[in-house]
Amino acid sequence: MRNASAKPSLRQRIARWFAPTKPGVAVRSYGGARNTRTTGGFGSSGNTSADSELSSSLSALRARSRQMIRDSAYAKRAQLIIVNNVIGTGVGMQAQVETVRNARNDRVNDAIEAAFAKWCAADSCHTGGVLHFSDLERAAMGQVFEAGEIFIRKHYRAFGDSRVPLGLELIEAERLATELVDPSVSLSAGSAFRMGVEVDSFGRPLAYWIRTLHPGDLRAHAGATDRYERVPAADVFHLRVVERWPQSRGVPWMHTAVRKLDSLNEYAQYEVDAARASAAYFATITTGEGENPLPTTEQTPGDSNAAIGGQMMDIEPLTIQELRPGETLNFHTPNRPNPGLDPFMRAMLREIAAGCGPSYESLSKDYSQSNYSSSRLALLDDRDLYKAMQQWWIRAFRMPLHKVWLQQAVLAGAIEGVSPSAYALNPEKFAAVLFKPRGWSWVDPTKEVAAYKEAIKAGLTTLTDVIAATGGGMDIEDVVKTRKRELDMLKEAGIAVDTTVVPGQQNNGMQQQQTQDQAQPDQADAQDTNAQQQDAAPPARVLQMKRG
């Protein structure tokens, strides 16, 4: 009979190591997934898709974001920063059509650019005839920040005096029939309806169901019917930043900071109200209740000096109030403005800036808390975000729009020198284009210009790259043409400036300087040699020669 207290064998111990873990035994897991008393409700919503989360939150998020843009100065400032740095005064366009010998076809490029510039007028590109194309870009980018998305519908007809049959209509996100429930609407096989967007089995948009009127717009009468229209996806630009897939709608940029913005806005208003109250005198009178009580007056209409349960008196400037025996006048001075307001606001704004995108310095315009190096680092970090958004804007909107506009313009005969037959043979050749988003000036011009010059000399970068990064939307061709025109004007007027270089003068000057530099050592060496010879020669004796 085996002893129950005997130690388990090696085989039994190994089997226990590999046996399944019994309930109640600690299991290794991620710390972020552990449930404790302080994690109640954290992650309890479960794993849901992007559309599932948006379907229950998008309307409230959009409404709160729009309210913050209306009421919060910092929210409006964040939107303005994004629009100014991503779009600026508008994204420029330069045609890049080449000849058969791979040279720039200036005649065709100039014709395309001139036709596009004419179409950019407000009465030509905008269906409402109000927004210039640059203003339309700024308005669209502002809606991407505020509402998370914007819809731009293409209308294939000429507006105003334009010859190009194309116009753009801005459609806000609220006009999509998000909660459309209509039995008469029949969808194609395999398609689905997601918050106003009809998609196929892969999530690719097929059509957009758009209301004819904004749900919050003015109406002739309260019972006006809200109609909707099915617009093919090929006729609509749906501009949004996709963070998860599938994601049928866009998310407002301030979704992580909108509650903090609202709380900060209310808190700042309360501090202002408290400071206003502390600026006025406020005092109470204490007296012995049994000795000399204050008379009690009931408040009557029109009597501002009476109060229920007590008496009010006005304290005028430069006056001394006489009190009754036993009364004491006690002034109350609330501790306002709050000395802790400034650091608290800075801490809150840093969190808001992290959620919105721009740095704290750019959002608050407060540069007192950083030195030059840290401010420059924050500025460079901001520019990385703006550059990424500029490229997204070009890919999502400008490039596909240019192809559509070019086709409509060529077929309408609005571009001189480009026939429809030549375009039909090679559309990609005529669609070659270079977009020029805005650049940024130097933070420290003295140091950065010198650094760029050294980088160009070393072959680490090119003039084209430097001008594109700092030229404010200009490219090297624009700079060269402008510079040549400027030099011709100065030469014709007979004006010389610091940058004026006469052909051959710089090289001749350099050669003369080198010749002088070489001549100076030679002269010095000759003088040293003569001196050494004089020092080394023995003194000479002069003897008279007599004839014998």
MIBA-184210 format. One record per residue (C-alpha): residue number from 1; x, y, z. Coordinates in nm, 3 decimals, padded with zeros to 5 digits. Each point is the difference from the previous one (the first is absolute). Layout:
N
R, num, u, v, w
R, NUM, X, Y, Z;
...
END
This chain:
548
R, num, u, v, w
R, 1, 00.000, 00.000, 00.000;
R, 2, 00.139, 00.341, -00.104;
R, 3, 00.058, 00.266, 00.261;
R, 4, -00.235, 00.298, -00.056;
R, 5, 00.264, 00.239, 00.128;
R, 6, 00.258, -00.114, -00.250;
R, 7, 00.142, 00.266, -00.231;
R, 8, -00.130, 00.000, -00.359;
R, 9, 00.227, -00.154, -00.253;
R, 10, 00.180, 00.195, -00.272;
R, 11, -00.254, -00.121, -00.255;
R, 12, -00.290, 00.131, 00.209;
R, 13, 00.165, 00.338, 00.049;
R, 14, 00.058, 00.040, -00.374;
R, 15, -00.363, -00.093, -00.070;
R, 16, -00.118, 00.268, 00.239;
R, 17, 00.207, 00.261, -00.182;
R, 18, -00.173, -00.072, -00.331;
R, 19, -00.348, -00.065, 00.143;
R, 20, -00.279, 00.256, -00.072;
R, 21, -00.031, 00.280, 00.254;
R, 22, -00.275, -00.055, 00.251;
R, 23, -00.258, 00.269, 00.083;
R, 24, 00.117, 00.240, 00.266;
R, 25, 00.365, -00.024, -00.097;
R, 26, 00.168, 00.325, -00.113;
R, 27, 00.043, 00.033, -00.377;
R, 28, 00.248, 00.228, -00.172;
R, 29, -00.169, 00.281, -00.194;
R, 30, 00.047, 00.359, -00.110;
R, 31, -00.026, 00.254, 00.279;
R, 32, -00.226, 00.220, -00.210;
R, 33, -00.258, -00.281, -00.022;
R, 34, -00.028, -00.073, 00.372;
R, 35, -00.325, 00.086, 00.176;
R, 36, 00.028, 00.173, 00.334;
R, 37, -00.223, 00.215, 00.216;
R, 38, 00.131, 00.311, -00.178;
R, 39, -00.068, -00.125, -00.352;
R, 40, -00.376, -00.018, 00.021;
R, 41, -00.148, 00.091, -00.339;
R, 42, 00.345, 00.019, -00.162;
R, 43, -00.025, -00.192, -00.328;
R, 44, -00.347, -00.129, 00.080;
R, 45, -00.136, 00.107, -00.342;
R, 46, 00.166, -00.302, -00.158;
R, 47, 00.170, -00.034, -00.336;
R, 48, -00.207, 00.181, -00.259;
R, 49, 00.064, 00.113, -00.356;
R, 50, 00.061, 00.359, -00.107;
R, 51, -00.344, 00.033, -00.159;
R, 52, -00.167, -00.148, 00.306;
R, 53, 00.162, 00.260, 00.224;
R, 54, -00.073, 00.285, -00.242;
R, 55, -00.366, -00.095, -00.042;
R, 56, -00.066, 00.071, 00.367;
R, 57, 00.237, 00.294, 00.050;
R, 58, 00.048, 00.191, -00.324;
R, 59, -00.301, 00.231, 00.028;
R, 60, 00.081, 00.109, 00.356;
R, 61, 00.371, 00.036, -00.072;
R, 62, -00.066, 00.217, -00.303;
R, 63, -00.248, 00.222, 00.185;
R, 64, 00.238, 00.053, 00.292;
R, 65, 00.292, 00.067, -00.232;
R, 66, -00.199, 00.265, -00.184;
R, 67, -00.101, 00.160, 00.331;
R, 68, 00.363, 00.021, 00.109;
R, 69, 00.096, 00.163, -00.331;
R, 70, -00.273, 00.260, 00.064;
R, 71, 00.065, 00.063, 00.370;
R, 72, 00.358, -00.098, 00.086;
R, 73, 00.286, 00.225, -00.109;
R, 74, 00.253, -00.284, 00.023;
R, 75, -00.212, -00.233, -00.216;
R, 76, -00.033, 00.272, -00.264;
R, 77, 00.373, 00.064, 00.023;
R, 78, 00.078, -00.372, -00.055;
R, 79, -00.219, -00.010, -00.311;
R, 80, 00.163, 00.316, -00.136;
R, 81, 00.349, -00.142, 00.055;
R, 82, -00.079, -00.316, -00.196;
R, 83, -00.165, 00.186, -00.289;
R, 84, 00.274, 00.263, -00.024;
R, 85, 00.283, -00.252, -00.002;
R, 86, -00.154, -00.274, -00.215;
R, 87, -00.171, 00.218, -00.261;
R, 88, 00.127, 00.352, 00.064;
R, 89, -00.093, 00.222, -00.293;
R, 90, -00.070, -00.305, -00.215;
R, 91, 00.191, -00.292, -00.148;
R, 92, 00.169, 00.109, -00.321;
R, 93, 00.001, -00.197, -00.324;
R, 94, 00.269, -00.021, -00.270;
R, 95, -00.052, -00.205, -00.315;
R, 96, 00.286, -00.234, -00.090;
R, 97, -00.078, -00.101, -00.359;
R, 98, 00.314, -00.101, -00.192;
R, 99, 00.089, -00.024, -00.367;
R, 100, 00.113, -00.315, -00.179;
R, 101, 00.359, 00.095, 00.089;
R, 102, -00.082, 00.015, 00.375;
R, 103, 00.017, 00.379, 00.007;
R, 104, -00.259, 00.220, 00.165;
R, 105, -00.276, 00.103, -00.239;
R, 106, -00.034, 00.358, 00.124;
R, 107, -00.269, 00.091, -00.249;
R, 108, -00.237, -00.277, 00.109;
R, 109, 00.086, 00.038, 00.369;
R, 110, -00.071, 00.371, -00.005;
R, 111, -00.332, -00.060, -00.176;
R, 112, -00.109, -00.259, 00.260;
R, 113, 00.100, 00.224, 00.290;
R, 114, -00.177, 00.301, -00.149;
R, 115, -00.322, -00.197, -00.055;
R, 116, 00.008, -00.136, 00.354;
R, 117, 00.062, 00.346, 00.148;
R, 118, -00.302, 00.131, -00.189;
R, 119, -00.217, -00.288, 00.121;
R, 120, 00.103, 00.067, 00.364;
R, 121, -00.215, 00.314, 00.006;
R, 122, -00.291, -00.016, 00.244;
R, 123, -00.275, 00.015, -00.264;
R, 124, 00.162, -00.283, -00.199;
R, 125, 00.115, -00.268, 00.245;
R, 126, -00.255, 00.041, 00.280;
R, 127, -00.362, -00.091, -00.060;
R, 128, -00.105, 00.279, 00.235;
R, 129, 00.223, 00.253, -00.177;
R, 130, 00.147, 00.126, 00.330;
R, 131, 00.317, -00.196, 00.077;
R, 132, 00.319, 00.036, -00.201;
R, 133, 00.173, -00.333, -00.038;
R, 134, 00.257, 00.089, 00.268;
R, 135, -00.282, 00.101, 00.235;
R, 136, -00.181, -00.323, -00.083;
R, 137, 00.311, -00.196, 00.097;
R, 138, 00.026, 00.184, 00.331;
R, 139, -00.368, -00.053, 00.077;
R, 140, 00.025, -00.372, -00.081;
R, 141, 00.309, -00.048, 00.217;
R, 142, -00.170, 00.186, 00.283;
R, 143, -00.292, -00.243, -00.015;
R, 144, 00.235, -00.298, 00.003;
R, 145, 00.136, 00.135, 00.330;
R, 146, -00.334, 00.104, 00.147;
R, 147, -00.238, -00.274, -00.115;
R, 148, 00.252, -00.266, -00.098;
R, 149, -00.105, -00.003, -00.365;
R, 150, -00.133, 00.198, -00.294;
R, 151, -00.175, -00.105, -00.320;
R, 152, 00.074, 00.181, -00.328;
R, 153, -00.239, -00.084, -00.281;
R, 154, 00.095, 00.043, -00.364;
R, 155, -00.260, 00.157, -00.228;
R, 156, 00.076, -00.044, -00.369;
R, 157, -00.127, 00.332, -00.130;
R, 158, 00.153, 00.342, -00.055;
R, 159, -00.056, 00.272, 00.259;
R, 160, 00.042, 00.372, -00.053;
R, 161, 00.203, 00.089, -00.307;
R, 162, 00.216, -00.311, 00.020;
R, 163, 00.044, -00.220, -00.306;
R, 164, 00.084, -00.304, 00.214;
R, 165, -00.313, -00.205, 00.083;
R, 166, 00.093, -00.069, 00.361;
R, 167, -00.111, 00.149, 00.330;
R, 168, 00.059, -00.102, 00.362;
R, 169, -00.261, -00.007, 00.277;
R, 170, 00.096, -00.016, 00.368;
R, 171, -00.223, -00.237, 00.198;
R, 172, 00.024, -00.010, 00.378;
R, 173, -00.005, -00.330, 00.187;
R, 174, -00.349, 00.057, 00.147;
R, 175, -00.157, -00.019, -00.345;
R, 176, 00.073, -00.370, -00.032;
R, 177, -00.308, -00.212, 00.077;
R, 178, 00.169, -00.177, 00.290;
R, 179, -00.318, -00.152, 00.143;
R, 180, -00.174, -00.074, -00.325;
R, 181, -00.267, -00.269, 00.043;
R, 182, -00.209, -00.036, -00.312;
R, 183, -00.146, -00.333, -00.115;
R, 184, -00.023, 00.129, -00.355;
R, 185, 00.378, 00.039, -00.025;
R, 186, 00.143, -00.305, -00.172;
R, 187, 00.373, -00.069, 00.022;
R, 188, 00.202, -00.204, -00.245;
R, 189, 00.103, -00.354, 00.084;
R, 190, 00.285, -00.015, 00.251;
R, 191, -00.020, 00.370, 00.091;
R, 192, -00.079, 00.149, 00.338;
R, 193, -00.113, 00.333, 00.141;
R, 194, 00.235, 00.158, 00.256;
R, 195, -00.091, 00.341, 00.144;
R, 196, -00.106, 00.146, -00.333;
R, 197, 00.264, -00.176, -00.210;
R, 198, -00.083, -00.292, -00.226;
R, 199, 00.297, -00.238, -00.011;
R, 200, 00.076, -00.332, -00.164;
R, 201, 00.128, -00.316, 00.169;
R, 202, 00.355, 00.144, 00.011;
R, 203, -00.108, 00.328, 00.158;
R, 204, 00.052, 00.195, -00.322;
R, 205, -00.252, 00.288, -00.028;
R, 206, -00.260, -00.044, -00.273;
R, 207, -00.225, 00.299, 00.069;
R, 208, -00.079, 00.271, 00.253;
R, 209, -00.355, 00.069, 00.118;
R, 210, -00.014, 00.378, 00.037;
R, 211, -00.280, 00.218, 00.131;
R, 212, -00.111, 00.286, -00.217;
R, 213, -00.004, 00.230, 00.306;
R, 214, 00.211, 00.025, 00.311;
R, 215, -00.201, -00.147, 00.292;
R, 216, 00.063, 00.316, 00.200;
R, 217, -00.058, 00.246, -00.285;
R, 218, -00.273, 00.261, -00.022;
R, 219, -00.319, -00.123, -00.167;
R, 220, -00.302, 00.167, -00.148;
R, 221, -00.228, -00.186, 00.244;
R, 222, 00.053, -00.253, 00.277;
R, 223, -00.162, -00.284, -00.194;
R, 224, 00.236, 00.019, -00.298;
R, 225, 00.090, -00.347, -00.128;
R, 226, 00.362, -00.107, 00.042;
R, 227, 00.091, -00.164, -00.329;
R, 228, 00.316, -00.189, -00.086;
R, 229, 00.186, -00.094, -00.316;
R, 230, 00.223, -00.292, -00.090;
R, 231, 00.325, 00.140, -00.145;
R, 232, 00.254, -00.240, -00.157;
R, 233, 00.330, -00.015, 00.184;
R, 234, 00.186, 00.095, -00.319;
R, 235, -00.158, 00.347, 00.021;
R, 236, 00.100, 00.071, 00.360;
R, 237, 00.330, 00.070, 00.176;
R, 238, -00.030, -00.133, 00.354;
R, 239, 00.287, 00.164, 00.187;
R, 240, 00.077, -00.157, 00.337;
R, 241, 00.298, -00.142, 00.186;
R, 242, -00.041, -00.378, 00.030;
R, 243, 00.153, -00.140, 00.319;
R, 244, -00.164, -00.346, -00.004;
R, 245, -00.142, -00.212, -00.275;
R, 246, -00.280, -00.036, -00.082;
R, 247, -00.093, 00.354, 00.100;
R, 248, -00.287, 00.150, -00.197;
R, 249, 00.000, 00.345, 00.163;
R, 250, 00.254, 00.245, 00.136;
R, 251, 00.068, 00.084, 00.364;
R, 252, 00.026, 00.362, 00.125;
R, 253, 00.361, 00.084, 00.079;
R, 254, -00.082, 00.128, 00.349;
R, 255, -00.178, -00.316, 00.115;
R, 256, 00.262, -00.067, 00.270;
R, 257, 00.010, 00.359, 00.123;
R, 258, -00.357, 00.127, -00.039;
R, 259, -00.099, -00.072, 00.362;
R, 260, 00.317, 00.163, 00.135;
R, 261, -00.065, 00.303, -00.220;
R, 262, -00.354, 00.037, 00.134;
R, 263, 00.112, -00.036, 00.361;
R, 264, 00.286, 00.246, -00.052;
R, 265, -00.233, 00.249, -00.165;
R, 266, -00.247, -00.016, 00.289;
R, 267, 00.275, 00.015, 00.263;
R, 268, 00.156, 00.309, -00.159;
R, 269, -00.341, 00.172, -00.002;
R, 270, -00.051, -00.078, 00.369;
R, 271, 00.341, 00.147, 00.081;
R, 272, -00.089, 00.316, -00.192;
R, 273, -00.330, 00.029, 00.189;
R, 274, 00.180, -00.049, 00.333;
R, 275, 00.257, 00.266, -00.091;
R, 276, -00.278, 00.243, -00.091;
R, 277, -00.171, -00.065, 00.333;
R, 278, 00.325, 00.049, 00.193;
R, 279, 00.054, 00.337, -00.170;
R, 280, -00.310, 00.136, 00.177;
R, 281, -00.020, 00.073, 00.376;
R, 282, -00.191, -00.257, 00.200;
R, 283, -00.047, 00.035, 00.374;
R, 284, -00.221, -00.119, 00.285;
R, 285, -00.101, 00.166, 00.325;
R, 286, 00.018, -00.198, 00.321;
R, 287, -00.184, 00.109, 00.313;
R, 288, -00.106, -00.137, 00.330;
R, 289, -00.336, -00.163, -00.061;
R, 290, -00.123, 00.061, 00.353;
R, 291, 00.134, 00.352, 00.037;
R, 292, -00.076, 00.185, -00.324;
R, 293, -00.150, -00.213, -00.276;
R, 294, -00.010, 00.134, -00.356;
R, 295, -00.349, 00.083, -00.127;
R, 296, -00.151, -00.253, -00.234;
R, 297, -00.162, 00.122, -00.319;
R, 298, -00.197, -00.198, -00.250;
R, 299, 00.095, 00.032, -00.365;
R, 300, -00.249, 00.203, -00.199;
R, 301, -00.017, 00.049, -00.376;
R, 302, 00.224, 00.285, -00.109;
R, 303, 00.191, 00.017, 00.330;
R, 304, 00.359, -00.103, -00.078;
R, 305, 00.129, 00.075, 00.350;
R, 306, -00.225, -00.246, 00.178;
R, 307, 00.074, -00.367, 00.050;
R, 308, -00.189, -00.279, 00.159;
R, 309, 00.117, -00.054, 00.356;
R, 310, 00.246, 00.293, 00.011;
R, 311, 00.085, 00.352, -00.107;
R, 312, 00.216, 00.113, -00.290;
R, 313, 00.194, 00.323, -00.022;
R, 314, 00.203, 00.151, -00.279;
R, 315, 00.367, 00.084, 00.059;
R, 316, 00.102, 00.297, -00.210;
R, 317, 00.364, 00.082, -00.085;
R, 318, 00.177, 00.255, 00.224;
R, 319, -00.266, -00.029, 00.274;
R, 320, 00.010, -00.123, 00.360;
R, 321, -00.303, -00.195, 00.115;
R, 322, -00.112, 00.063, 00.357;
R, 323, -00.100, -00.314, 00.184;
R, 324, -00.224, -00.049, 00.298;
R, 325, 00.142, -00.093, 00.338;
R, 326, 00.109, -00.364, 00.004;
R, 327, 00.012, -00.037, -00.381;
R, 328, 00.312, -00.110, -00.190;
R, 329, 00.051, 00.035, -00.377;
R, 330, 00.194, -00.297, -00.143;
R, 331, 00.131, 00.014, -00.359;
R, 332, 00.034, -00.321, -00.199;
R, 333, 00.262, -00.028, -00.273;
R, 334, -00.017, -00.326, -00.196;
R, 335, 00.340, -00.133, -00.113;
R, 336, -00.039, 00.095, -00.366;
R, 337, 00.152, -00.005, -00.252;
R, 338, 00.103, -00.351, 00.089;
R, 339, 00.382, -00.028, 00.009;
R, 340, -00.024, -00.366, -00.099;
R, 341, -00.202, 00.072, -00.314;
R, 342, 00.298, 00.044, -00.233;
R, 343, 00.182, -00.331, 00.069;
R, 344, -00.330, -00.189, -00.001;
R, 345, -00.100, 00.146, -00.337;
R, 346, 00.339, -00.085, -00.146;
R, 347, -00.028, -00.361, 00.114;
R, 348, -00.347, -00.034, -00.150;
R, 349, 00.104, 00.164, -00.327;
R, 350, 00.293, -00.239, -00.039;
R, 351, -00.239, -00.293, 00.013;
R, 352, -00.240, 00.171, -00.242;
R, 353, 00.285, 00.076, -00.240;
R, 354, 00.111, -00.362, 00.009;
R, 355, -00.351, -00.108, -00.103;
R, 356, -00.050, 00.263, -00.272;
R, 357, 00.339, -00.019, -00.174;
R, 358, 00.176, 00.337, 00.029;
R, 359, 00.258, 00.057, 00.272;
R, 360, -00.078, 00.181, 00.323;
R, 361, 00.199, 00.305, -00.109;
R, 362, -00.192, 00.031, -00.325;
R, 363, -00.340, -00.060, 00.162;
R, 364, 00.041, 00.236, 00.295;
R, 365, 00.243, 00.247, -00.166;
R, 366, 00.191, -00.019, 00.327;
R, 367, 00.376, -00.020, -00.059;
R, 368, 00.101, 00.103, 00.351;
R, 369, 00.035, -00.359, 00.121;
R, 370, 00.254, -00.112, -00.262;
R, 371, 00.336, 00.104, -00.130;
R, 372, 00.111, 00.029, -00.361;
R, 373, 00.102, -00.366, -00.038;
R, 374, -00.319, -00.146, 00.145;
R, 375, -00.220, 00.242, -00.198;
R, 376, 00.182, -00.091, -00.321;
R, 377, -00.039, -00.371, 00.077;
R, 378, -00.375, 00.046, 00.054;
R, 379, -00.026, 00.198, -00.323;
R, 380, 00.180, -00.269, -00.201;
R, 381, -00.225, -00.266, 00.153;
R, 382, -00.305, 00.202, -00.104;
R, 383, 00.131, 00.031, -00.354;
R, 384, 00.031, -00.379, -00.029;
R, 385, -00.373, -00.022, 00.069;
R, 386, -00.080, 00.276, -00.249;
R, 387, 00.213, -00.160, -00.274;
R, 388, -00.174, -00.335, 00.049;
R, 389, -00.340, 00.168, -00.022;
R, 390, 00.104, 00.194, -00.311;
R, 391, 00.090, -00.321, -00.179;
R, 392, -00.329, -00.158, 00.115;
R, 393, -00.189, 00.299, -00.141;
R, 394, 00.177, -00.030, -00.335;
R, 395, -00.062, -00.376, -00.024;
R, 396, -00.362, 00.010, 00.116;
R, 397, -00.122, 00.312, -00.179;
R, 398, 00.232, 00.196, -00.225;
R, 399, 00.138, -00.283, -00.215;
R, 400, -00.336, -00.163, -00.085;
R, 401, -00.160, 00.343, -00.048;
R, 402, 00.273, 00.106, -00.244;
R, 403, -00.064, -00.304, -00.219;
R, 404, -00.374, 00.069, -00.009;
R, 405, 00.045, 00.372, -00.062;
R, 406, 00.258, -00.059, -00.277;
R, 407, -00.227, -00.242, -00.182;
R, 408, -00.297, 00.237, 00.017;
R, 409, 00.212, 00.298, -00.106;
R, 410, 00.155, -00.180, -00.299;
R, 411, -00.333, -00.136, -00.123;
R, 412, -00.149, 00.348, 00.029;
R, 413, 00.288, 00.154, -00.197;
R, 414, 00.097, 00.227, 00.290;
R, 415, 00.374, -00.072, -00.029;
R, 416, 00.175, 00.145, -00.303;
R, 417, 00.242, -00.232, -00.173;
R, 418, -00.145, -00.323, 00.142;
R, 419, -00.244, -00.174, -00.229;
R, 420, -00.237, -00.272, 00.120;
R, 421, 00.155, -00.249, -00.244;
R, 422, 00.355, 00.061, 00.131;
R, 423, -00.123, -00.025, 00.357;
R, 424, -00.185, -00.325, -00.069;
R, 425, 00.318, -00.163, -00.132;
R, 426, 00.195, 00.059, 00.322;
R, 427, -00.203, 00.146, 00.290;
R, 428, 00.273, -00.070, 00.257;
R, 429, 00.247, 00.214, -00.195;
R, 430, -00.220, 00.309, 00.029;
R, 431, -00.101, -00.081, 00.359;
R, 432, 00.359, 00.028, 00.126;
R, 433, -00.008, 00.264, 00.270;
R, 434, 00.196, 00.128, 00.299;
R, 435, -00.191, 00.132, 00.300;
R, 436, 00.161, 00.268, 00.211;
R, 437, -00.125, 00.011, 00.360;
R, 438, 00.109, 00.284, 00.220;
R, 439, 00.345, 00.000, 00.158;
R, 440, 00.135, 00.167, 00.312;
R, 441, 00.258, 00.269, 00.054;
R, 442, 00.311, -00.049, 00.209;
R, 443, -00.005, 00.015, 00.377;
R, 444, 00.355, 00.140, 00.013;
R, 445, 00.083, 00.124, -00.354;
R, 446, 00.367, 00.076, 00.074;
R, 447, 00.078, -00.353, 00.109;
R, 448, -00.239, -00.194, -00.220;
R, 449, 00.092, 00.176, -00.326;
R, 450, 00.366, -00.071, 00.066;
R, 451, -00.083, -00.363, 00.080;
R, 452, -00.200, -00.038, -00.322;
R, 453, 00.285, 00.150, -00.203;
R, 454, 00.247, -00.247, 00.149;
R, 455, -00.241, -00.290, -00.061;
R, 456, -00.037, 00.101, -00.365;
R, 457, 00.378, 00.024, -00.042;
R, 458, 00.044, -00.345, 00.154;
R, 459, -00.267, -00.148, -00.228;
R, 460, -00.228, -00.094, 00.291;
R, 461, -00.295, 00.195, -00.142;
R, 462, -00.092, 00.211, -00.301;
R, 463, -00.126, 00.349, -00.070;
R, 464, -00.331, -00.154, -00.108;
R, 465, -00.051, -00.164, 00.340;
R, 466, 00.100, 00.311, 00.196;
R, 467, -00.230, 00.228, -00.198;
R, 468, -00.288, -00.248, 00.029;
R, 469, 00.044, -00.014, 00.379;
R, 470, 00.037, 00.373, 00.058;
R, 471, -00.144, 00.171, -00.308;
R, 472, -00.358, 00.030, 00.122;
R, 473, -00.148, -00.197, -00.291;
R, 474, 00.254, 00.111, -00.262;
R, 475, 00.233, -00.237, -00.184;
R, 476, 00.339, 00.046, -00.161;
R, 477, -00.149, 00.096, -00.335;
R, 478, -00.202, 00.280, 00.159;
R, 479, 00.305, 00.127, 00.186;
R, 480, 00.224, -00.013, -00.308;
R, 481, -00.253, 00.183, -00.218;
R, 482, -00.061, 00.262, 00.267;
R, 483, 00.373, 00.044, 00.059;
R, 484, 00.074, 00.038, -00.371;
R, 485, -00.273, 00.258, -00.041;
R, 486, 00.131, 00.186, 00.303;
R, 487, 00.359, 00.005, -00.130;
R, 488, -00.115, 00.122, -00.342;
R, 489, -00.193, 00.285, 00.164;
R, 490, 00.299, 00.100, 00.215;
R, 491, 00.238, -00.015, -00.295;
R, 492, -00.229, 00.211, -00.213;
R, 493, -00.033, 00.258, 00.277;
R, 494, 00.375, -00.002, 00.067;
R, 495, -00.041, -00.096, 00.363;
R, 496, 00.259, -00.218, 00.173;
R, 497, -00.083, -00.194, 00.313;
R, 498, 00.195, -00.230, 00.228;
R, 499, -00.098, -00.309, -00.198;
R, 500, 00.083, 00.150, -00.339;
R, 501, 00.280, -00.199, -00.166;
R, 502, 00.163, 00.124, -00.321;
R, 503, 00.093, -00.294, -00.227;
R, 504, 00.370, -00.081, 00.040;
R, 505, 00.055, 00.254, 00.279;
R, 506, -00.026, -00.252, 00.278;
R, 507, 00.246, -00.243, -00.161;
R, 508, 00.243, 00.280, -00.095;
R, 509, -00.015, 00.134, 00.350;
R, 510, 00.072, -00.342, 00.140;
R, 511, 00.296, -00.044, -00.239;
R, 512, 00.139, 00.342, 00.090;
R, 513, -00.031, -00.079, 00.369;
R, 514, 00.172, -00.335, -00.050;
R, 515, 00.276, 00.169, -00.200;
R, 516, 00.051, 00.256, 00.275;
R, 517, 00.000, -00.273, 00.264;
R, 518, 00.264, -00.192, -00.197;
R, 519, 00.205, 00.312, -00.075;
R, 520, 00.024, 00.106, 00.360;
R, 521, 00.181, -00.318, 00.118;
R, 522, 00.236, 00.019, -00.301;
R, 523, 00.098, 00.359, 00.081;
R, 524, 00.048, -00.086, 00.363;
R, 525, 00.215, -00.300, -00.088;
R, 526, 00.217, 00.217, -00.231;
R, 527, 00.053, 00.257, 00.273;
R, 528, 00.093, -00.269, 00.251;
R, 529, 00.250, -00.151, -00.247;
R, 530, 00.172, 00.334, -00.063;
R, 531, 00.021, 00.068, 00.370;
R, 532, 00.151, -00.342, 00.067;
R, 533, 00.261, 00.050, -00.275;
R, 534, 00.099, 00.337, 00.139;
R, 535, 00.035, -00.141, 00.351;
R, 536, 00.207, -00.298, -00.116;
R, 537, 00.253, 00.193, -00.228;
R, 538, 00.336, 00.101, 00.166;
R, 539, 00.102, 00.366, 00.007;
R, 540, 00.180, 00.104, -00.322;
R, 541, 00.352, 00.164, -00.003;
R, 542, 00.087, 00.272, -00.252;
R, 543, 00.364, -00.001, -00.121;
R, 544, 00.163, 00.255, -00.226;
R, 545, 00.183, -00.140, -00.299;
R, 546, 00.323, 00.175, -00.100;
R, 547, 00.166, -00.024, -00.338;
R, 548, 00.353, -00.110, 00.015;
END
